[in-house]
Amino acid sequence: MGRTVVVLGGGISGLAAGYHLSRAPCAPKVVLVEGSERLGGWIRSVRGPGGAVFELGPRGIRPAGAPGARTLLLVSELGLDSEVLPVRGDHPAAQNRFLYVGGALHALPSGLRGLFRPSPPFSKPLFWAGLRELTTPRGKDPDETVHSFAQRRLGPEVASLAMDSLCRGVFAGNSRELSVRSCFPSLFQAEQSHRSVLLGLLLGAASSGHSPRPDSALIRQARAERWSQWSLRGGLETLPQALNTYLTSRGVSVLRGQPVCGLGLLPGGRWKVSLGDGSLEADHVISAVPASVLSKLLPAQAAPLAHALSAITAVSVVVVNLQYRGAHLPVQGFGHLVPSSEDPGVLGIVYDSVAFPEQDGSPPGLRVTVMLGGSWLQTLEARGGLLSRELFQQQAQQAAATQLGLKEPPSHCLVHLHKNCIPQYTLGHWQKLEAATQFLASQRLPLTLAGASYEGVAVNDCIESGRRAAARVLGSEPNS
Ligand SMILES: Cc1cc2nc3c(=O)[nH]c(=O)nc-3n(C[C@H](O)[C@H](O)[C@H](O)COP(=O)(O)OP(=O)(O)OC[C@H]3O[C@@H](n4cnc5c(N)ncnc54)[C@H](O)[C@@H]3O)c2cc1C
């Protein structure tokens, strides 16, 4: 009898793992178990008035690097090429990003010339931060917070304005707590290998051009047109939906509404996967549920692993989608970020209509998304007070009015509190991963970890984690 692999979680990581398992020449029997009634996890797109698309989770995927190219390959293999909405390199959404500081929007410098010009809110041209970076010695610690790393190499302004905002934009997190080694591994490795981040990125980019990359017509088009990101016409949820259709066509059992409530080890090293009203047996389990969820499912024999995983926490984000009739933005770009010193609760605003006007509906209406979170939300959650839709909507509308001049009431508004949606790779995250890897290897547990909790939260990273987990199970990559 062939092997059975059970994949826990039907977010993009679990779906990607199932996809790569089911395509293998000698594919095992695959069962994917999702706790909710919906597949896709945080990837969720809903239709509004006139067919407008509102993303409740991710809204753009970057095509850069090998993982970006592999996601485009996946899109082509699923037959979605004609659905892709690219943001080309010459588009304002690719070129312009803003910071909201001191009550005003400031364009971040782009291109080499921008580095030599005065660029408020920074007091000096960013060339000086670059010069400091090139002359700063290599750090000696095995890990460092993003803030400390940026302050040491680029100076206090870049640390407290740019990197603070970036951490809020990508991780909804605090740069004084997040790990540079785990959140921005390319920066950390560039310093380690070349002493300077700038040199390392320049030389690394030159040498990475020689490594084999996947190739397809879509990948070549993305490269030729210098796409900064892309979406899908009906929203990014089209991707998990297409993966589900594919999995079903390959005979994968996709179970929905079946939260896994425990994992037990059977004699002979097989797993018993307990569901609410039954159980499954598996030769191997790929976990693509959050680390904190897995930590509670593991049996007593795996207590050290559960301990390491339970330390990987996550933060909540409130996503407020707003649509305005007859309104205009004061600037054209991808969106703006807000450093914590400016506003502890507003992480930033994405100008969805600039990047993807095709999703504005008919008649078109201006769509923006306000992301709320940070210490403001953490304090509210810790106090256990009422986290009301009205409070979040009011906060978001006020931010859109103050920061973008959108003073009229929106014609449409969606408010979603996503609890614990973004894992936090805090200082020392790498040690938690190492403890987990060592335990799995020493105990020879037939368990492989995938998902946003470990080595990257972006959709590309999650798909890559699912692909690598499948490769390990199939024996084409070591289980590390
Ligand atoms: C608001 C927001 C905006 C984002 N924006 C972007 C962006 O623009 N670009 C980008 O690249 N990335 C973005 N991301 C990050 C990216 O979307 C996520 O990191 C990624 O979707 C996570 O996928 P995952 O499959 O690892 O986890 P999840 O999506 O969390 O999937 C895990 C699945 O496991 C299921 N599950 C949980 N417990 C159990 C159980 N006991 N039994 C069975 N199933 C269970 C859950 O229901 C869920 O479906 C964003 C994330 C958020 C929250």
The ligand as an SDF file (V2000), in Angstrom:
LIG
                    3D

 53 58  0  0  0  0  0  0  0  0999 V2000
   -3.9080   41.6460    6.4170 C   0  0  0  0  0  0  0  0  0  0  0  0
   -2.7860   40.9200    5.7080 C   0  0  0  0  0  0  0  0  0  0  0  0
   -2.2040   41.4760    4.5750 C   0  0  0  0  0  0  0  0  0  0  0  0
   -1.1840   40.7950    3.9030 C   0  0  0  0  0  0  0  0  0  0  0  0
   -0.6560   41.3470    2.7730 N   0  0  0  0  0  0  0  0  0  0  0  0
    0.2410   40.6370    2.0540 C   0  0  0  0  0  0  0  0  0  0  0  0
    0.6350   41.0890    0.7660 C   0  0  0  0  0  0  0  0  0  0  0  0
    0.1530   42.1200    0.2610 O   0  0  0  0  0  0  0  0  0  0  0  0
    1.5430   40.3260    0.0760 N   0  0  0  0  0  0  0  0  0  0  0  0
    2.0360   39.1710    0.5690 C   0  0  0  0  0  0  0  0  0  0  0  0
    2.8610   38.5200   -0.1020 O   0  0  0  0  0  0  0  0  0  0  0  0
    1.6620   38.7030    1.7830 N   0  0  0  0  0  0  0  0  0  0  0  0
    0.7630   39.3940    2.5260 C   0  0  0  0  0  0  0  0  0  0  0  0
    0.3190   38.9010    3.7230 N   0  0  0  0  0  0  0  0  0  0  0  0
    0.9000   37.6570    4.2730 C   0  0  0  0  0  0  0  0  0  0  0  0
    0.2710   36.3870    3.7080 C   0  0  0  0  0  0  0  0  0  0  0  0
   -1.0210   36.6230    3.2270 O   0  0  0  0  0  0  0  0  0  0  0  0
    0.1800   35.3000    4.7840 C   0  0  0  0  0  0  0  0  0  0  0  0
    1.4010   35.1840    5.4860 O   0  0  0  0  0  0  0  0  0  0  0  0
   -0.1510   33.9450    4.1660 C   0  0  0  0  0  0  0  0  0  0  0  0
   -1.3640   34.0200    3.4600 O   0  0  0  0  0  0  0  0  0  0  0  0
   -0.2050   32.8700    5.2660 C   0  0  0  0  0  0  0  0  0  0  0  0
   -0.4950   31.6150    4.6680 O   0  0  0  0  0  0  0  0  0  0  0  0
   -0.4040   30.2550    5.4780 P   0  0  0  0  0  0  0  0  0  0  0  0
   -1.0220   29.2030    4.6300 O   0  0  0  0  0  0  0  0  0  0  0  0
    0.9810   30.0210    5.9490 O   0  0  0  0  0  0  0  0  0  0  0  0
   -1.2650   30.4840    6.7950 O   0  0  0  0  0  0  0  0  0  0  0  0
   -2.8370   30.7420    6.9550 P   0  0  0  0  0  0  0  0  0  0  0  0
   -3.3470   31.6010    5.8820 O   0  0  0  0  0  0  0  0  0  0  0  0
   -2.9830   31.1960    8.3850 O   0  0  0  0  0  0  0  0  0  0  0  0
   -3.4720   29.2890    6.7930 O   0  0  0  0  0  0  0  0  0  0  0  0
   -3.5370   28.3540    7.8370 C   0  0  0  0  0  0  0  0  0  0  0  0
   -4.8100   27.5520    7.6790 C   0  0  0  0  0  0  0  0  0  0  0  0
   -4.8660   26.5850    8.7240 O   0  0  0  0  0  0  0  0  0  0  0  0
   -6.1950   26.4970    9.1720 C   0  0  0  0  0  0  0  0  0  0  0  0
   -6.1900   25.9430   10.5330 N   0  0  0  0  0  0  0  0  0  0  0  0
   -5.8540   26.5530   11.6950 C   0  0  0  0  0  0  0  0  0  0  0  0
   -5.9860   25.7010   12.7230 N   0  0  0  0  0  0  0  0  0  0  0  0
   -6.3920   24.5160   12.2040 C   0  0  0  0  0  0  0  0  0  0  0  0
   -6.6890   23.2330   12.7570 C   0  0  0  0  0  0  0  0  0  0  0  0
   -6.6080   22.9960   14.0760 N   0  0  0  0  0  0  0  0  0  0  0  0
   -7.0710   22.2470   11.9070 N   0  0  0  0  0  0  0  0  0  0  0  0
   -7.1620   22.4280   10.5740 C   0  0  0  0  0  0  0  0  0  0  0  0
   -6.9100   23.6470   10.0050 N   0  0  0  0  0  0  0  0  0  0  0  0
   -6.5240   24.6660   10.8090 C   0  0  0  0  0  0  0  0  0  0  0  0
   -6.7080   27.9220    9.0990 C   0  0  0  0  0  0  0  0  0  0  0  0
   -8.1360   27.9510    9.0700 O   0  0  0  0  0  0  0  0  0  0  0  0
   -6.0830   28.3900    7.8020 C   0  0  0  0  0  0  0  0  0  0  0  0
   -6.9040   28.1690    6.6890 O   0  0  0  0  0  0  0  0  0  0  0  0
   -0.7220   39.5540    4.4040 C   0  0  0  0  0  0  0  0  0  0  0  0
   -1.3020   38.9900    5.5510 C   0  0  0  0  0  0  0  0  0  0  0  0
   -2.3320   39.6460    6.1840 C   0  0  0  0  0  0  0  0  0  0  0  0
   -2.9780   39.0120    7.3870 C   0  0  0  0  0  0  0  0  0  0  0  0
  1  2  1  0
  2  3  1  0
  2 52  2  0
  3  4  2  0
  4  5  1  0
  4 50  1  0
  5  6  2  0
  6  7  1  0
  6 13  1  0
  7  8  2  0
  7  9  1  0
  9 10  1  0
 10 11  2  0
 10 12  1  0
 12 13  2  0
 13 14  1  0
 14 15  1  0
 14 50  1  0
 15 16  1  0
 16 17  1  0
 16 18  1  0
 18 19  1  0
 18 20  1  0
 20 21  1  0
 20 22  1  0
 22 23  1  0
 23 24  1  0
 24 25  2  0
 24 26  1  0
 24 27  1  0
 27 28  1  0
 28 29  2  0
 28 30  1  0
 28 31  1  0
 31 32  1  0
 32 33  1  0
 33 34  1  0
 33 48  1  0
 34 35  1  0
 35 36  1  0
 35 46  1  0
 36 37  1  0
 36 45  1  0
 37 38  2  0
 38 39  1  0
 39 40  1  0
 39 45  2  0
 40 41  1  0
 40 42  2  0
 42 43  1  0
 43 44  2  0
 44 45  1  0
 46 47  1  0
 46 48  1  0
 48 49  1  0
 50 51  2  0
 51 52  1  0
 52 53  1  0
M  END
$$$$
